[in-house]
Amino acid sequence: MSQADEDPTFFDRERDRLSREITSGFEELLSSTNVLNRKLEEVLGMTKEYETIAALWQSFYQLMRGPTEDEVDEEQPPGLPGTGGHVVSMKQSKNS
């Protein structure tokens, strides 16, 4: 075997260098994708924890907002329970 047969050609060296660079790039991409996946799982887990709290705040908001004109019922007296403005019954007895 001669010296020329053992030495890699420019093409072989360049191919090996590019293969190493591509392999390194894929390893970086895989690592970044794994980090992103973990972060997304954390975010999804947090949103599930906050569903109950969000529902509570939504009901509080609707209570404080009060009924809109479409939601007002003729038979429903104005006022919120626990505020002193809530009337339990609008019917009057016949004796009065």
Secondary structure, 3 states (H helix, E strand, C coil): CCHHHHCCCHHHHHHHHHHHHHHHHHHHHHHHHHHHHHHHHHHHHHHHHHHHHHHHHHHHHHHHHCCCCCCCCCCCCCCCCCCCCCCCCCCCCCCC
